[in-house]
């Protein structure tokens, strides 16, 4: 396969960081809803996860790129009144917040879900066998408006894990996958479902349908813009396309000349980038990253780009964990230079640092101070007045004085 451009390892990192929004200077004034919308549109997808050791994960990518902002702004964009709403929930990478402009590009996925394709086998079987329950639940949503599964459940016992969902929860999830209901809001972390026509703009719903190939090309273009450079697998994984669909659509985009084949130093597979891609200058960002940030969610790609092996240890028994329960990578000087196990201990009004691990190349004094400043910024953003350093490692001893002298510091425990 002929290539037109070749990038070094460092250039590929820079392309990825710039594409992911880390080369854009954060607003100096107050962060507004428009700034959040711009970041979400650039990324094209923000993953949602239920773990709340620090803050719900979907709030973190915006903090990493914009700094402190009112979390209510994201709530407004995702679940506010219709005119405020700029994003919607659906299956993007995983459960995700996505720009409204991508809704037409995902309707083919909703259509496939109605046929039992592209969804969990158990949910597909439920869709085939339980249409009366699905019809009953849809009728209840139509009549009553935004409802959660708990409001509909006929089970006396509380539902357990997903495989122990109530019939009504299964029905809502099937209807959601099929695009027959959407998420109107949240009660705590519980989804509240309503009809799309009562939640999403009519102009969006009335757009002529795209065929599957058009929509998939659009998703791959969004992924290519958001990743900067990536292999076919990288691009496909961004929106969980199938290998067959991804390869066919990518070949079409290359043939059209909007995407081109390139090579990256050390990557055995061909890579792809936009035909008009521009190599950015040095990316100077420092940021703490969510475990579900789109910069690092693909672990094999993260190893290729940053020489950084990253695995979640949330579900690993405590005595077998290497780095900690909820570990955030720290981006600095175009590298992932450290990882930090953090917890928001709200009852004690503090951000607890349970472990600090520098990578092999380490952090210089400027990097340590940048980490300290980022930790204080995060504590302040979360409304916590103290930072407590619990780690006995040498890295923590270097961090302690940096935390104390940070211009963002409040109280150090």
For each residue, the residues with C-beta under 8 A, 3 or more apart:
1: 261 270
2: 261
3: 6 260 261 262 263 270
4: 260 261 262
5: 260 262 263 273 277
6: 3 262 263 264 265
7: 11 12 15 229 262 263 264 265 271 279
8: 11 12 264 265
9: 12 13 264 265 266
10: 13 14 334
11: 7 8 14 15 279
12: 7 8 9 15 16 228 229 264 265 267 271 305
13: 9 10 16 17 305 306 334 335
14: 10 11 17 18 279 280 281 282 283 334
15: 7 11 12 18 19 228 229 273 277 279 280
16: 12 13 19 20 227 228 229 295 305
17: 13 14 20 22 23 228 280 283 285 295 331 334
18: 14 15 21 22 23 228 280 283
19: 15 16 42 225 226 227 228 229
20: 16 17 42 43 65 226 227 228 294 295
21: 18 24 39 42 43 65
22: 17 18 64 65 283 285 287 295 331
23: 17 18 280 281 283 285
24: 21 65
25: 28
26: 31 65 66 67
27: 30 31 32 35 66 67
28: 25
29:
30: 27
31: 26 27 35 36 66 67 68 69 70 73
32: 27 35 36 73
33: 36 37 73 76 77 84 86
34: 37 38
35: 27 31 32 38 39 66 69
36: 31 32 33 39 40 62 66 69 73 74 77
37: 33 34 40 41 77 86 87 99
38: 34 35 41 42
39: 21 35 36 42 43 61 62 65 66
40: 36 37 43 44 46 62 77 86 87 97 98 99
41: 37 38 44 99 101
42: 19 20 21 38 39 225 226
43: 20 21 39 40 46 61 226 294
44: 40 41 92 98 99 102 222 223 225 226 238
45: 92 93 96 97 98 102 226 238 239 294
46: 40 43 58 61 62 87 96 97 98 294
47: 57 58 92 93 94 95 96 292 294 297
48: 56 57 58 89 94 95 96 97
49: 56 57 58 94 95 291 292
50: 56 189
51: 56 57 314 326
52: 55 56 189
53: 325 326 342 343 344
54: 60 326 328 342 343 344 382
55: 52 59 60 71 344 382
56: 48 49 50 51 52 59 189
57: 47 48 49 51 60 290 291 292
58: 46 47 48 49 61 74 97 292
59: 55 56 62 63 71 74
60: 54 55 57 63 64 288 289 290 292 293
61: 39 43 46 58 64 65 289 290 293 294
62: 36 39 40 46 59 65 66 69 74
63: 59 60 66 67 68 69 378 381
64: 22 60 61 287 288 289 290 293 331
65: 20 21 22 24 26 39 61 62 285 287
66: 26 27 31 35 36 39 62 63 69
67: 26 27 31 63 377 381
68: 31 63 377 380 381
69: 31 35 36 62 63 66 73 74 381
70: 31 73
71: 55 59 74 75
72: 75 76
73: 31 32 33 36 69 70 76 77
74: 36 58 59 62 69 71 77 78
75: 71 72 78 79 80
76: 33 72 73 79 80 84
77: 33 36 37 40 73 74 80 84 85 86 87
78: 74 75 85 87 88 89 97
79: 75 76 85 183 184 185 186
80: 75 76 77 84 85
81: 84 85
82: 85 199 200 201
83:
84: 33 76 77 80 81
85: 77 78 79 80 81 82 88 100 199 200 201
86: 33 37 40 77 99 100
87: 37 40 46 77 78 97 98 99 100
88: 78 85 97 98 100 103 182 183 199 200
89: 48 78 95 96 97 98 182 183 191
90: 96 98 103 106 109 176 182
91: 94 95 96 106 109 177 240
92: 44 45 47 95 96 97 98 102 106 239 240
93: 45 47 96 237 238 239 240 294 297
94: 47 48 49 91 240 292
95: 47 48 49 89 91 92
96: 45 46 47 48 89 90 91 92 93
97: 40 45 46 48 58 78 87 88 89 92
98: 40 44 45 46 87 88 89 90 92 102 103 106
99: 37 40 41 44 86 87 102
100: 85 86 87 88 103 200 201 204
101: 41 104
102: 44 45 92 98 99 105 106 218 219 222
103: 88 90 98 100 106 107 200 204
104: 101 107 204 207 209 210 215
105: 102 210 215 216 218 219 222
106: 90 91 92 98 102 103 109 110 215 219
107: 103 104 110 111 179 209 210 215
108: 111 112 210 211 212 215 216
109: 90 91 106 112 113 118
110: 106 107 113 114 177 178 179
111: 107 108 114 115 179
112: 108 109 115 117 118
113: 109 110 116 117 118 119 174 177 178 179
114: 110 111 127 178 179
115: 111 112
116: 113 119 124 125 127 128
117: 112 113 124
118: 109 112 113 242
119: 113 116 123 124 127 174 177
120: 123 124
121: 124 125
122: 125 126 163
123: 119 120 126 127 170 173 174 177
124: 116 117 119 120 121 127 128
125: 116 121 122 128 129
126: 122 123 129 130 170 171 174
127: 114 116 119 123 124 130 131 134 174 178
128: 116 124 125 131
129: 125 126
130: 126 127 133 134 167 170 171
131: 127 128 134 135
132: 135 136
133: 130 136 137 167 168 170 171
134: 127 130 131 137 138 171 174 175
135: 131 132 138 139
136: 132 133 139 140 171
137: 133 134 140 141 152 168 171 172 175
138: 134 135 141 142 171 175 180 181
139: 135 136 142 143
140: 136 137 143 144 147 152
141: 137 138 144 145 146 147 172 175 181 193 194 195
142: 138 139 195
143: 139 140
144: 140 141 147
145: 141 184 194 198
146: 141 184 185 192 193 194
147: 140 141 144 151 152 172 192 193 194
148: 151 152 187 190 191 192 193
149: 152 153 159 165 166 168 169 172 190 191
150: 153 190
151: 147 148
152: 137 140 147 148 149 166 168 172
153: 149 150 159 166 168 169
154: 166 167 168
155: 158 159 166 167
156:
157:
158: 155
159: 149 153 155 164 165 166 169
160: 163 164
161: 164
162: 165
163: 122 160
164: 159 160 161
165: 149 159 162 169 170 173
166: 149 152 153 154 155 159 169 170
167: 130 133 154 155 170 171
168: 133 137 149 152 153 154 171 172
169: 149 153 159 165 166 172 173
170: 123 126 130 133 165 166 167 173 174
171: 126 130 133 134 136 137 138 167 168 174 175
172: 137 141 147 149 152 168 169 175 176 181 191 193
173: 123 165 169 170 176 177
174: 113 119 123 126 127 134 170 171 177 178
175: 134 137 138 141 171 172 178 180 181 193
176: 90 172 173 179 180 181 182 183 191 193
177: 91 110 113 119 123 173 174
178: 110 113 114 127 174 175
179: 107 110 111 113 114 176 182 196
180: 138 175 176 195 196
181: 138 141 172 175 176 193 194 195 196
182: 88 89 90 176 179 193 194 195 196 199 200
183: 79 88 89 176 186 191 192 193 199
184: 79 145 146 192 193 194 198 199
185: 79 146 192
186: 79 183 189 190 191 192
187: 148 190 192
188:
189: 50 52 56 186
190: 148 149 150 186 187
191: 89 148 149 172 176 183 186
192: 146 147 148 183 184 185 186 187
193: 141 146 147 148 172 175 176 181 182 183 184
194: 141 145 146 147 181 182 184 198 199
195: 141 142 180 181 182 198 199
196: 179 180 181 182 199 200 205
197: 200 202 205
198: 145 184 194 195
199: 82 85 88 182 183 184 194 195 196
200: 82 85 88 100 103 182 196 197 204 205
201: 82 85 100 204 205
202: 197 205 206
203: 206 207
204: 100 103 104 200 201 207
205: 196 197 200 201 202
206: 202 203
207: 104 203 204
208:
209: 104 107
210: 104 105 107 108 214 215 218
211: 108 214 215
212: 108 215 216 245
213: 216 217 248 249 252
214: 210 211 217 218
215: 104 105 106 107 108 210 211 212 218 219
216: 105 108 212 213 219 220 241 245 246 249
217: 213 214 220 221 249 252 253
218: 102 105 210 214 215 221 222
219: 102 105 106 215 216 222 223 238 239 241
220: 216 217 223 224 235 236 239 241 246 249 250 253 259
221: 217 218 224 225 253 258 259 274
222: 44 102 105 218 219 225 226 238 239
223: 44 219 220 226 227 230 234 235 236 238 239
224: 220 221 227 230 235 253 259 272 273 274
225: 19 42 44 221 222 228 274
226: 19 20 42 43 44 45 222 223 238 294
227: 16 19 20 223 224 230 234 235 238
228: 12 15 16 17 18 19 20 225 273 277
229: 7 12 15 16 19 262 264 271 272 273 277
230: 223 224 227 233 234 235 238 271 272 301
231: 234 235 267 269 270 271 272 301
232: 235 236 246 247 250 269 270 272
233: 230 236 237 269
234: 223 227 230 231 237 238 298 301
235: 220 223 224 227 230 231 232 238 246 250 272
236: 220 223 232 233 239 240 241 242 243 245 246
237: 93 233 234 240 298
238: 44 45 93 219 222 223 226 227 230 234 235 294
239: 45 92 93 219 220 222 223 236
240: 91 92 93 94 236 237
241: 216 219 220 236 245 246 249
242: 118 236 245 246
243: 236 246 247
244: 247 248
245: 212 216 236 241 242 248 249
246: 216 220 232 235 236 241 242 243 249 250
247: 232 243 244 250 251
248: 213 244 245 251 252
249: 213 216 217 220 241 245 246 252 253
250: 220 232 235 246 247 253 254 259 272
251: 247 248 254 255
252: 213 217 248 249 255 256
253: 217 220 221 224 249 250 256 258 259
254: 250 251 257 259 260 261 272
255: 251 252
256: 252 253 259
257: 254 260 275
258: 221 253 274 275
259: 220 221 224 250 253 254 256 272 273 274 275
260: 3 4 5 254 257 272 273 274 275
261: 1 2 3 4 254 270 271 272
262: 3 4 5 6 7 229 270 271 272 273
263: 3 5 6 7 267 270 271
264: 6 7 8 9 12 229 267 271
265: 6 7 8 9 12
266: 9 304
267: 12 231 263 264 271 304
268:
269: 231 232 233
270: 1 3 231 232 261 262 263
271: 7 12 229 230 231 261 262 263 264 267
272: 224 229 230 231 232 235 250 254 259 260 261 262
273: 5 15 224 228 229 259 260 262 277
274: 221 224 225 258 259 260 277
275: 257 258 259 260
276:
277: 5 15 228 229 273 274
278:
279: 7 11 14 15
280: 14 15 17 18 23 283
281: 14 23
282: 14 334
283: 14 17 18 22 23 280 334
284: 333
285: 17 22 23 65 331
286: 330 331 332 333 367 370 371 373 374
287: 22 64 65 330 331 374
288: 60 64 328 329 330 331 340 342 374 375 378
289: 60 61 64 293 295 296 328 329 330 331 336
290: 57 60 61 64 293 328
291: 49 57 296 297 310 312 326 327 328 329
292: 47 49 57 58 60 94 297
293: 60 61 64 289 290 296 297
294: 20 43 45 46 47 61 93 226 238 297
295: 16 17 20 22 289 302 331
296: 289 291 293 299 302 308 310 329 336
297: 47 93 291 292 293 294
298: 234 237 301 302
299: 296 302 303 309 310 311
300: 303 304
301: 230 231 234 298 304 305
302: 295 296 298 299 305 306 308 309 310 336
303: 299 300 306 307 308 309 310
304: 266 267 300 301
305: 12 13 16 301 302 308
306: 13 302 303 335 336
307: 303
308: 296 302 303 305 329 336 359
309: 299 302 303
310: 291 296 299 302 303 329 336 339
311: 299
312: 291 315 327
313: 316 320 321 322 323 324 325 327
314: 51 325 326
315: 312
316: 313 320 321
317: 320 321
318: 321 325
319:
320: 313 316 317
321: 313 316 317 318 324 325
322: 313
323: 313 327 339 341 355 357
324: 313 321 327 341 354 355
325: 53 313 314 318 321 341 343 354
326: 51 53 54 291 314 341 342 343
327: 291 312 313 323 324 339 340 341 342 355
328: 54 288 289 290 291 339 340 341 342
329: 288 289 291 296 308 310 336 338 339
330: 286 287 288 289 336 337 338 339 340 371 374
331: 17 22 64 285 286 287 288 289 295 335 336 337
332: 286 335 337 338 363 367 370 371
333: 284 286 337 367
334: 10 13 14 17 282 283
335: 13 306 331 332 359 361
336: 289 296 302 306 308 310 329 330 331 339 359
337: 330 331 332 333 358 359 361 362 363 367
338: 329 330 332 356 357 358 359 363 367 371 395
339: 310 323 327 328 329 330 336 357 359
340: 288 327 328 330 353 355 356 357 371 375
341: 323 324 325 326 327 328 353 354 355 356 391
342: 53 54 288 326 327 328 351 352 353 354 375 378
343: 53 54 325 326 351 352 354
344: 53 54 55 351 352 382 384
345: 348 349 350 351 352 384 388
346: 349 384
347:
348: 345 352 386 388
349: 345 346 384 385 386
350: 345 379 384 385 386 387 388 413
351: 342 343 344 345 375 378 379 382 384 386 387 388
352: 342 343 344 345 348 388 390
353: 340 341 342 356 375 387 388 389 390 391 396 399
354: 324 325 341 342 343 390 391
355: 323 324 327 340 341 390 391 393 396
356: 338 340 341 353 371 389 391 393 395 396 399
357: 323 338 339 340 393 395
358: 337 338 362 363 395
359: 308 335 336 337 338 339 362
360:
361: 335 337
362: 337 358 359 367
363: 332 337 338 358 367 368 371 395 398
364: 367 368
365: 368 369
366: 369 370
367: 286 332 333 337 338 362 363 364 370 371
368: 363 364 365 371 372 398 399 402
369: 365 366 372 373 402 405 406
370: 286 332 366 367 373 374
371: 286 330 332 338 340 356 363 367 368 374 375 399 402
372: 368 369 375 376 399 402 403 405 406
373: 286 369 370 376 377 406 407 408
374: 286 287 288 330 370 371 377 378
375: 288 340 342 351 353 371 372 378 379 387 403
376: 372 373 379 380 387 403 406 408 409 410
377: 67 68 373 374 380 381 408
378: 63 288 342 351 374 375 381 382
379: 350 351 375 376 382 384 385 386 387 410
380: 68 376 377 383 384 408 410
381: 63 67 68 69 377 378
382: 54 55 344 351 378 379
383: 380
384: 344 345 346 349 350 351 379 380 387
385: 349 350 379 410 411
386: 348 349 350 351 379 410 411 412 413
387: 350 351 353 375 376 379 384 403 409 410 411 412 413
388: 345 348 350 351 352 353 412 413
389: 353 356 396 399 400 403 412 413
390: 352 353 354 355
391: 341 353 354 355 356 395 396
392: 396
393: 355 356 357 396 397
394: 397 398
395: 338 356 357 358 363 391 398 399
396: 353 355 356 389 391 392 393 399 400
397: 393 394 400
398: 363 368 394 395 401 402
399: 353 356 368 371 372 389 395 396 402 403
400: 389 396 397 403 404 412
401: 398 404 405
402: 368 369 371 372 398 399 405 406
403: 372 375 376 387 389 399 400 406 409 412
404: 400 401 409 412
405: 369 372 401 402 409
406: 369 372 373 376 402 403 409
407: 373
408: 373 376 377 380
409: 376 387 403 404 405 406 412
410: 376 379 380 385 386 387
411: 385 386 387
412: 386 387 388 389 400 403 404 409
413: 350 386 387 388 389
